[in-house]
């Protein structure tokens, strides 16, 4: 591993820090790594606000608190991300989904994972996942992130190419690449939107706190939230936000281990609490951790930094926050997503050369690009078939 403040990649083959080093740091590397997962947060926040007309205050407030709690508790860069199956369906079918259904789904998801964590049922589920299955999920998710990144980069190829070239040139230096990407993004935003600064100044700052939400407790919202949103999300969360993130953290930080049970419990707690203040369903995510690590985060300090800033935006940003997020170039977000995806995908290189393991990993990865839940189920079944020699490759 690179020394403190260095910009070189932290790979699965790098020397790992010892137990004494696991204190949260707040140096330049942690500040740069703090923004390593904005590529998933910004698009979802903007979409929820603009499509479902949800208040950004509750969304950002809950994210900020969850990020800070994760940094304080885990002390490694275990991120907080929007739940993608719920978000994808809600934002793709705005006429069928209301904010109340989103909050209801979050509460249901929270109760489900809290129950499975406390009862240790999640440990039974996680034991079904052989290493090739987990690596397949990570590879598929990495490719998905890279694909999402490329899609956004195509919206402004010149800007994306410039940002990617700068980031690549800085990965082996002491200057954090994420700072350069953020600077490029801000300059590009001001050039593409000449009136942005004046609009932000005119909008000003306004102190706001999240409002209490209780309407989602009504029967129809709970029922629809369960069947349309929560149920499809459960297998995706199991594969990516429970099993894959546990393996990723323990590979990168073997002296500071976590368990699937801890991941389930923390996922449960934040989703049981967030709907009451207007927060969206949240989870941990292997792709998010890859993004933080890719841009030099090594401790939970990066999460505390990012969570604090998000919390300040929620409380004081007001409409200015949305203006800033909307103006940030999608091409730069794409570059961040691309490198996060590559960091996650390259981590599967420890799978070995055994044909059955590689084949199983690739099958799971291909399916994971389409549907994470189906990929996990198919991987478990195929793993058992190969283990029993019912099929020979």
N, C-alpha and C positions, 0 to 999 in steps of 0.2 A: 504493500500500500504506500501511496505517496505520503510524504511528510505533511505536517499540518500546513494548510494554506496552499499546497501544491495543486496543480490542475490536472495531473495525470489520472487516467482511468483507474477505477477501483474494481478489479475483476475478481472472479471466483478463484483465480489462481494466485492472486496477490497475497503477500503476508498479511495476516489479520492482526488487529489490535488486541492487546491483552486486556484483562478485566479492569486493571487500574486506569485504563484510558477511557472507560465508559462513564465519563461525566459530560454532560451537555456543554458544548462549546458554542461561542457566538462570534467566531472570527470571520474573516472575509470569505473563506470557503463555505462556511455554514450559511452566510447571507446569500451567496450565489446559489447554493443548492436549495435554498428555501423556495425558489421560484421554479424548481424543476418540474412541477406538475401543473403549472398554470394552463397548460395546453388542454387539459380536460375540464378544469374548473370554469374558466372564462366562458367557453361556448355553452355549457349547460346552464350557467347562471343567466346569461343573456337570453337563452331560449326560454327558460321558465318565466322570466320577467316579461319578455315580449310576446310570447305565444299564449301562455296561460295567465298572464297579467298578475303574477304573484309578486309580493313585495320583496325587494332585494334585502331589506333590513333583516327579516327573519332568516332568510337563506344564508346570508353572509355571517350573521351573528352566530348561528348554530355551527357553521363551518369553522369559524374562528375559535370558538370554545373547544370543539372536538380536536382541532389541530393542536392546540396548546396542551390539552389533556393527554393526547397521544405522545407528545414530546416529553412531557413530565413523567409519564408512567413508563414508557418503553425505552426511552433514551437512544433509540435508533430511528432512522428516517422512515418509519412506518406511516404512510400518508392516509389522508381522508379524501375520498372521491365520491362523486355522485353515483348512485346506482344506475347502471347504463340500460338495463332491460326496462326498468320502470320509466326512466327518462326518455328512452327511445320511443316507447309506445305512447306515453303521455303527450310528447311533443309532436309525434306523427299523427295523432288522432285527437286534436284539440276539441273537436265537436263531441267526442265521447267521454272526455276526461275533464274533471274539474279539480281545482286546487284541493278541495276537501277530500277527493278520492286519493290524491297523492299523499296527503297527510295521513289518511287512514291506512294506506298501504305501508307507509313508514312505521306506523305503530304496530301493525300486524307483523311486519318483518322483524321489528325489534323484539317483540314478545317471543317470536319463534326462535330466534338465535339466542336470546337470553335463556330460554328454557332448555335448548339443546346444549348450551354451554354449561349451565349449572347441573344438568342431569348427566353430563358426560356422553350424551348420545352422539355428539359431534365427533368424539374420538372413535366411535365405531364406524362412522361414515368415512373418516379420514384414513382408517386402516385399509380401506378398499382401494386406495389410490397408490399403485406401484409407482416407482420413480419415473419410468417412461411416460406414464399418464400425466404426472405433474409437469414433467419437462415438455410434453406435448401441449399442455394448456399454456405454459409460459411462452413457447415458440409461437403458437397461434395468436396469442394476445400481442406478442411483440410485432408480428407481421401486421396485425390489425392496426396497431398504433402507427406503424410506419406508413401503411396505406392511407390512414386518415391524415397523416402529416403531408404526404404527397398531394392528396386531394386539395388541401389548403394551400400548399406551396404553389400549385398551378394557377392560383388566383393572381399571383404576381411573381412570375418566375425570376425576374431580374433581382428583385428584393430578396427572395428566398435563396437564390444562388449566392448572393453577396453575404447574407447572414450565415449560411451554411459554411461557406469558405472561411469566414472569420472564426466561427466556432471551432472548426477543424484545426485551424492554425494555432488556436489557443489551448487545445486539450493537453498539450505536452509542456505548457508554460505555467508560470505561477499566477498569471492573470486569469481570474475565473471567466470562463466563456459565457456564462449566463449574464454577467454584467454587460458584456459587449452586446449580446442579443437584446437585452432590455434597452440599452442606449440606442441601438439601431432602430428598435421598435418605436421608441418615443420620438426620435427625429423623423422617422417615416410618417408617424401619425400626424405630427405637426405640419409636415410638407403636404400630405394628402388632404388634410383638413385645416386650411389656414385660419379658420375662425374658431378652432377648437379651444385655444387658450382663453379667448375672450368669452366664449360660451360657458366655460367652466367658472371663470371669475364672476360672470353675471349670475350664474346659478348659486354660487356661494356654498357655504357649509351650513348644515342644520342638524342639531342634535335630535336623534330619534332613538326610541327603544322598540323592540319587537312587541307586537300586540298579542294578547292571549287568544289562542284558537281552540274552540271546543266543538264547532259545528260538525266536524268530521266524525263525531261519535254517533251520528244518526245512522240508522240501519242501512239504508240504500248505499251510502258512501262506504261503509265498512264492507258490505257484500261485494260491491263492484270493485273496490280497491283490492280485495283479496283475490278475486278470480281474474281480473284484467291485468293487475299490476304486480301484486306480491307473489302469486304462485309462479309465474314464469321467471321471477328474479331469484328464487331460492337456489336452484342448481347453479346458476351463474355465480352467485355469492359464495357458495361452497367451493367451487373450483378455483376462482380467482382470489377472492377476498378472505378465505379461510385457509385453504390448503396451500395454494401457490405462494401466498405472501409469507406463510410460516416457513416453507422450505427456502424461499429467497432470503429472508432475514437470517435464518440459521446457517445458510451457506456463507453469507457475507459477514456475519457477526457471530461466529460460533461460541464466543465467550459471553454472549448476551442473548441467550436463547428465548424464544417464545413458543407457545403451543397453540394448536388449533383451538383448544378450549378457551384460552385467553382471547384469541381473535374473535371467537363467537360471542363471548361475554361482552367485550367492548363494542362490537357491532350492535349487539342487542341494546346495551345501555344508551348509546348515542341516538338510536332510532326510537327508543321508547320516550326519550326526552324531547327530541327536536321538533316533532309535529306541533307541540303545544305553543311554540313560539314562531311557527310558520316555516320551519326548516324542511328541506327536501330529504328523501331517503339517502343515507350515506353508508359507505363501507370502506374498508381498507382495500388496497389494490396493488398487485405485483407490478403493474405497469407504472404506477405512480412512484413506487419505491425506486424502480429503475431510473426514472427521470430525476429524482432527487439525487441519487448516487452518481448518475452520469455527470451532473453538474456540481459535484464535489461535496455534497452533504455526507457527513459521517456520523453525526449524532442527532439526538432529538432536538438539539438547539435550533436546527433549521426549521423544524416544525413549529417551535415556539415563536420564532421570528415571524414566520409567515402567518401563523394564527393571530398574533398580536396585530399585524398590519390589517388583516381581513376584519378583525374585530373593530379596529378604529374606523375602517371604511364603512362598516355597518352602522356604527353609532353616529359618525359625523359626516360621512360622505354625501348622503342624500342622493339627489338626482345627478350630482357631479360624478358619482361612482359609475353610474350607467354610461354617462358620456365618455368617460375614460376607457371603460371596457369596450364599448362599441368602436372606439377609434383605434384601438390597438390592432395593428395589421394582422390579418388572418394568416398571411404568409409566414410571419415570425412564429406564430403559434404552431404552424405546420412544421417548422424546423425543429422546435422543441419536442413535438410529438414524435417526429421521425427519429431523433437521436435517442429518445426514451425507448422507443420500440426496438431499435437496434441493440441497446444495452440489455434489454430483457431477452431478446432472441439469442444473442451470443452466449448467454449464460447456460444454454443447454449443451454446450460442447463437452461437458463431462459425462455424457450419456454412455460413452464407450463405443466399441465397434461390434458388439454382438448384434447380429442381423435382426433378431426378433425384437430387441429393445428399440433399435432405430426405426424399424417398420412400425411398431406400435406408437412411438412418439410422433412419427409423421402422419399417421392416420388420425390421431387425436388432434394434432395441430391443424390439419386440413378441416376437420369438423369444427374445431374451436373458432375458426375464422367465420363460420356460419352461425353456430349456436353452441355456446359454452356448456350448457346443461347436457345437450345430446352428446357432445364430445366426451364429457366426463363419464356418462353412462356407458357409451360405446367402448371407451377405453377400459373401464372396469371389466366389462364382459369379455372383450378380446384378450385382456391380460390373463383372465382365468382360463380361457380356452387354450392359450399358448402354454400356460403353466402346466396344464393337464395333458399337453401333447395331443389334444384332439385335432389340431391342425399343425402341420409342419411347413415352415417357410423355406 
